[in-house]
Amino acid sequence: MAGTRNTAIAVVVAALALTATACNNDEKKTDAGPAAPATAAAQPETAAPAPTAEPTKAPPAKLTPAAYLKLVTEKTGSQTSARITEKISVGGGEITATGAVSWTDGLRGELLMDMSGTPAGKRLSVLTGGATMTARYLKDGMYMRVGGQAVEELDGKHWLHYAYADLAKQGAVGGDQLKNADPVEGVRTLIASGKVSEAGQETVGGKQTTHYTGVLTADDVAAATGRGLTAEQAERLKKNLGTAGITSETVDVWVDADNLVVQRTEQADTKAGPFKVTVTYSDYGTKVPTEAPDPSDVAELADLVKAGQGGATT
């Protein structure tokens, strides 16, 4: 039993390190209400002015990309949930995930993660019975569905739970980052670069979108508090970049006609090799699983760690 438990610990930590994304914001959103369009609304039709009337004023100029994206954060942030498809490439491996998430109070939701394209895929099968993993995220931690022989080894339990705080004690990457898959975070990071530009019109997921892009450097983070990030968020971003060995990061977002984020990408060179994450969003407002599994069907990672450290065999 101790051997299986030690394997369980190693697999969970390795899987989390590989699935860590750049989504690191765990601030509850306070923005609300629909965003205004990128340009001023047309004036309502009126009767033709008398010959002596002053000419009608021209509408305001189009908003700058950064100003418009601020409106996008307000509109998207006012939503509560969405379906997502995520692709993460790092160190030569690729993970794909599909599911639904809510970001109203930390990350909540459930994702089916395909680890077959990573070195951890085979090790993961020890716990899941295959190269896919169902993960349910709640505010304080994550539940991983186990299968195969692991169910018997865990006394018939089908879920393995770890608190983010406990995971951080094991030295795993991304304990805080996995708390959110918030579509607004990528937009805020892009605004924080101070160098956002419009890249044109593109079709993404069958929708016509406007593409915005920018490059964020470590030096940019120092001024990020003046571009929509709080001091705490800027400090966390700086820490995350430094920990990963990132000197610059390219951020792209695609926005539809409703001012909602349809897709975002973040890519950079890291200590582990080239990193890229692509997340697409759809079905805003979708229902999301947010309840913990039955406690009687859950094994705790903290207990497995203690058992492994103590050499327990039960």
C-alpha positions as CSV (number, residue, x, y, z in Angstrom):
1,M,0.0,0.0,0.0
2,A,2.8,2.4,0.8
3,G,4.3,2.0,-2.6
4,T,1.1,2.8,-4.3
5,R,0.5,5.8,-2.1
6,N,4.0,7.1,-2.8
7,T,3.3,6.7,-6.5
8,A,0.0,8.6,-6.1
9,I,1.8,11.5,-4.5
10,A,4.4,11.6,-7.3
11,V,1.8,11.5,-10.0
12,V,-0.4,14.2,-8.5
13,V,2.6,16.6,-8.1
14,A,3.9,15.8,-11.6
15,A,0.5,16.3,-13.2
16,L,-0.1,19.5,-11.5
17,A,3.3,20.9,-12.5
18,L,2.5,20.1,-16.1
19,T,-1.0,21.6,-16.0
20,A,0.0,24.8,-14.3
21,T,-1.2,27.7,-16.5
22,A,-0.7,31.4,-16.5
23,C,-4.1,31.9,-15.0
24,N,-3.0,33.3,-11.6
25,N,-5.7,35.8,-10.6
26,D,-7.7,34.8,-7.6
27,E,-9.4,38.2,-7.0
28,K,-13.2,38.1,-7.0
29,K,-14.5,40.3,-9.8
30,T,-16.4,43.4,-8.9
31,D,-17.0,44.8,-12.4
32,A,-20.5,44.4,-13.6
33,G,-22.8,45.4,-16.4
34,P,-22.4,45.2,-20.2
35,A,-19.6,47.0,-21.8
36,A,-20.1,49.9,-24.2
37,P,-19.2,49.2,-27.8
38,A,-15.8,50.2,-29.1
39,T,-17.2,53.3,-30.8
40,A,-19.8,55.7,-29.7
41,A,-23.4,54.6,-30.5
42,A,-25.0,56.3,-33.5
43,Q,-27.2,59.3,-32.7
44,P,-31.0,58.6,-33.1
45,E,-32.6,59.9,-36.2
46,T,-34.1,63.4,-35.9
47,A,-35.8,65.7,-38.3
48,A,-33.5,67.7,-40.6
49,P,-32.2,70.8,-38.8
50,A,-33.3,74.2,-39.9
51,P,-30.9,76.0,-42.2
52,T,-29.7,78.2,-39.3
53,A,-29.0,75.3,-37.0
54,E,-25.5,74.3,-35.9
55,P,-24.1,71.3,-37.8
56,T,-24.2,68.0,-36.0
57,K,-20.9,67.1,-34.2
58,A,-18.9,64.2,-35.4
59,P,-18.9,61.1,-33.1
60,P,-16.0,60.6,-30.8
61,A,-12.9,58.8,-32.2
62,K,-12.6,55.0,-31.8
63,L,-11.3,53.9,-28.5
64,T,-7.7,52.9,-28.2
65,P,-7.1,49.1,-28.0
66,A,-6.3,49.3,-24.3
67,A,-9.4,51.4,-23.5
68,Y,-11.6,49.1,-25.4
69,L,-10.1,46.0,-23.7
70,K,-11.0,47.6,-20.4
71,L,-14.6,47.5,-21.5
72,V,-14.1,43.9,-22.5
73,T,-13.0,43.0,-18.9
74,E,-16.2,44.6,-17.6
75,K,-18.5,42.7,-19.9
76,T,-16.7,39.4,-19.7
77,G,-16.2,39.8,-15.9
78,S,-19.9,40.3,-15.4
79,Q,-20.4,36.7,-16.7
80,T,-20.2,33.9,-14.2
81,S,-19.1,30.8,-16.1
82,A,-18.3,29.3,-19.5
83,R,-17.4,26.1,-21.3
84,I,-13.7,26.0,-22.1
85,T,-11.2,24.0,-24.2
86,E,-7.6,24.4,-23.1
87,K,-4.4,23.2,-24.7
88,I,-1.1,23.5,-22.7
89,S,2.3,22.8,-24.3
90,V,5.4,22.9,-22.1
91,G,8.7,21.0,-22.2
92,G,7.8,19.0,-25.2
93,G,4.5,17.6,-23.8
94,E,0.9,18.7,-24.5
95,I,-2.2,18.5,-22.3
96,T,-5.7,19.1,-23.5
97,A,-8.7,19.8,-21.3
98,T,-12.4,20.3,-21.8
99,G,-15.1,21.2,-19.4
100,A,-16.9,24.1,-17.7
101,V,-15.6,26.6,-15.1
102,S,-17.1,29.3,-13.0
103,W,-14.9,32.2,-11.7
104,T,-17.2,34.2,-9.4
105,D,-15.3,33.1,-6.3
106,G,-12.1,31.3,-7.3
107,L,-12.1,28.5,-9.8
108,R,-14.9,26.1,-9.6
109,G,-15.8,23.5,-12.2
110,E,-14.8,20.2,-13.8
111,L,-12.4,19.4,-16.6
112,L,-11.5,16.2,-18.4
113,M,-7.8,16.3,-19.0
114,D,-6.0,14.2,-21.6
115,M,-2.4,13.6,-20.5
116,S,-1.5,11.1,-23.3
117,G,0.8,13.7,-24.9
118,T,2.9,14.1,-21.8
119,P,5.6,12.1,-20.1
120,A,3.3,11.8,-17.1
121,G,0.6,10.1,-19.1
122,K,1.7,6.6,-18.3
123,R,2.4,7.4,-14.7
124,L,-1.1,8.9,-14.4
125,S,-2.7,5.6,-15.6
126,V,-1.6,4.1,-12.2
127,L,-4.2,6.3,-10.6
128,T,-6.8,6.8,-13.3
129,G,-6.7,3.6,-15.3
130,G,-5.8,5.6,-18.4
131,A,-4.2,8.7,-19.7
132,T,-7.2,11.0,-19.0
133,M,-8.0,12.6,-15.7
134,T,-11.2,14.1,-14.4
135,A,-10.5,17.0,-12.2
136,R,-13.1,18.9,-10.1
137,Y,-11.9,22.3,-8.8
138,L,-13.4,24.0,-5.8
139,K,-12.2,27.2,-4.0
140,D,-9.7,25.6,-1.7
141,G,-8.5,22.5,-3.7
142,M,-9.0,20.0,-6.4
143,Y,-10.5,16.5,-6.6
144,M,-9.1,14.0,-9.0
145,R,-11.1,11.0,-10.1
146,V,-9.1,7.7,-9.7
147,G,-9.7,4.4,-11.4
148,G,-8.2,1.0,-12.0
149,Q,-6.2,-0.6,-9.3
150,A,-5.9,2.7,-7.4
151,V,-9.6,2.3,-6.3
152,E,-8.8,-0.9,-4.5
153,E,-5.6,0.5,-3.0
154,L,-7.5,3.5,-1.7
155,D,-10.0,1.3,0.1
156,G,-12.6,1.6,-2.7
157,K,-12.6,5.4,-2.8
158,H,-12.9,7.1,-6.2
159,W,-11.6,10.6,-5.6
160,L,-8.3,11.9,-4.4
161,H,-8.4,15.4,-2.8
162,Y,-5.7,17.9,-2.2
163,A,-5.8,21.4,-0.8
164,Y,-3.8,24.0,-2.7
165,A,-2.0,24.9,0.5
166,D,-1.0,21.2,1.1
167,L,0.2,20.9,-2.5
168,A,2.4,24.0,-2.2
169,K,4.1,22.4,0.8
170,Q,5.2,19.6,-1.5
171,G,6.9,22.1,-3.8
172,A,4.5,21.7,-6.7
173,V,4.1,24.5,-9.3
174,G,0.8,26.1,-9.7
175,G,-1.1,25.6,-6.5
176,D,-2.4,29.2,-6.7
177,Q,-2.5,29.3,-10.5
178,L,-5.0,26.5,-10.7
179,K,-7.5,28.4,-8.7
180,N,-8.7,30.3,-11.7
181,A,-9.4,29.9,-15.4
182,D,-10.8,33.4,-15.6
183,P,-11.0,34.8,-19.2
184,V,-10.6,38.3,-17.9
185,E,-7.1,37.5,-16.5
186,G,-5.5,37.3,-19.9
187,V,-7.1,40.6,-21.0
188,R,-5.8,42.3,-17.8
189,T,-2.3,40.9,-18.5
190,L,-2.4,42.2,-22.0
191,I,-3.4,45.6,-20.9
192,A,-0.7,45.6,-18.2
193,S,1.9,45.2,-21.0
194,G,1.2,48.8,-22.0
195,K,1.9,47.9,-25.6
196,V,-1.4,46.3,-26.8
197,S,-2.3,46.6,-30.4
198,E,-5.1,45.5,-32.7
199,A,-4.0,42.7,-35.1
200,G,-7.1,42.5,-37.3
201,Q,-10.3,40.5,-37.8
202,E,-10.2,36.7,-37.5
203,T,-12.8,33.9,-37.3
204,V,-12.4,31.8,-34.1
205,G,-14.8,29.0,-33.2
206,G,-17.2,30.1,-36.0
207,K,-17.3,33.7,-34.6
208,Q,-16.0,36.8,-36.2
209,T,-13.5,38.3,-33.7
210,T,-11.1,41.1,-33.3
211,H,-7.5,40.0,-32.4
212,Y,-5.4,42.0,-29.9
213,T,-1.8,41.3,-29.1
214,G,1.0,42.5,-26.9
215,V,4.3,41.5,-25.2
216,L,4.7,41.7,-21.5
217,T,8.2,42.0,-20.0
218,A,9.4,41.8,-16.4
219,D,10.0,45.6,-16.6
220,D,6.4,46.2,-17.6
221,V,5.1,44.6,-14.4
222,A,6.6,47.5,-12.4
223,A,4.2,49.9,-14.1
224,A,1.2,47.5,-14.2
225,T,-0.5,49.0,-11.2
226,G,-1.3,51.9,-13.4
227,R,-2.8,49.8,-16.1
228,G,-5.6,47.9,-14.3
229,L,-3.8,45.7,-11.9
230,T,-3.7,46.1,-8.1
231,A,-0.3,46.1,-6.4
232,E,-1.0,42.6,-5.1
233,Q,-1.9,41.3,-8.6
234,A,1.2,43.0,-10.1
235,E,3.5,41.4,-7.4
236,R,2.0,38.0,-8.0
237,L,2.5,38.3,-11.7
238,K,6.1,39.4,-11.2
239,K,6.7,36.4,-8.9
240,N,5.1,34.0,-11.4
241,L,7.3,35.2,-14.2
242,G,10.4,35.1,-12.1
243,T,9.7,31.6,-10.8
244,A,9.2,30.3,-14.4
245,G,12.3,32.1,-15.7
246,I,10.2,34.2,-18.1
247,T,11.7,37.5,-19.3
248,S,8.9,38.3,-21.8
249,E,5.5,36.8,-22.5
250,T,3.4,37.2,-25.6
251,V,-0.4,37.6,-24.8
252,D,-3.1,37.4,-27.4
253,V,-6.9,37.7,-27.0
254,W,-9.8,37.4,-29.5
255,V,-13.0,39.3,-28.7
256,D,-16.4,38.9,-30.4
257,A,-19.1,41.5,-31.3
258,D,-20.6,41.1,-27.8
259,N,-17.4,42.2,-26.1
260,L,-16.8,38.7,-24.8
261,V,-13.5,36.9,-24.8
262,V,-13.6,34.0,-27.3
263,Q,-9.9,32.9,-27.1
264,R,-6.7,33.8,-25.4
265,T,-3.1,32.5,-25.8
266,E,0.0,33.1,-23.7
267,Q,3.4,31.9,-24.7
268,A,7.0,32.3,-23.5
269,D,10.3,30.6,-23.0
270,T,10.6,29.1,-19.6
271,K,13.1,27.1,-17.5
272,A,11.2,24.0,-18.6
273,G,11.3,24.9,-22.3
274,P,8.8,26.7,-24.6
275,F,5.4,27.2,-23.0
276,K,2.1,28.0,-24.7
277,V,-1.4,27.9,-23.4
278,T,-4.5,28.4,-25.6
279,V,-8.0,28.6,-24.0
280,T,-11.2,29.0,-26.0
281,Y,-14.4,30.1,-24.3
282,S,-18.1,29.4,-25.3
283,D,-21.5,29.1,-23.8
284,Y,-21.1,31.8,-21.2
285,G,-23.5,31.3,-18.3
286,T,-23.4,27.5,-18.6
287,K,-24.1,25.3,-15.6
288,V,-21.0,24.2,-13.7
289,P,-20.4,21.3,-11.3
290,T,-19.5,23.0,-8.0
291,E,-20.1,20.4,-5.3
292,A,-17.5,18.3,-3.6
293,P,-17.8,14.5,-4.0
294,D,-19.3,12.5,-1.1
295,P,-16.6,12.6,1.7
296,S,-17.0,8.8,2.2
297,D,-15.7,8.4,-1.4
298,V,-12.6,10.7,-1.0
299,A,-9.0,10.0,0.0
300,E,-6.9,12.9,1.2
301,L,-3.5,13.7,-0.3
302,A,-2.3,15.0,3.1
303,D,-3.0,11.6,4.6
304,L,-1.2,9.8,1.8
305,V,1.8,12.1,2.3
306,K,1.9,11.3,6.0
307,A,1.6,7.6,5.3
308,G,4.4,7.7,2.8
309,Q,6.7,9.7,5.1
310,G,6.0,7.3,8.0
311,G,6.4,4.2,5.9
312,A,2.9,3.1,6.7
313,T,1.6,-0.1,5.0
314,T,-2.1,0.3,5.7
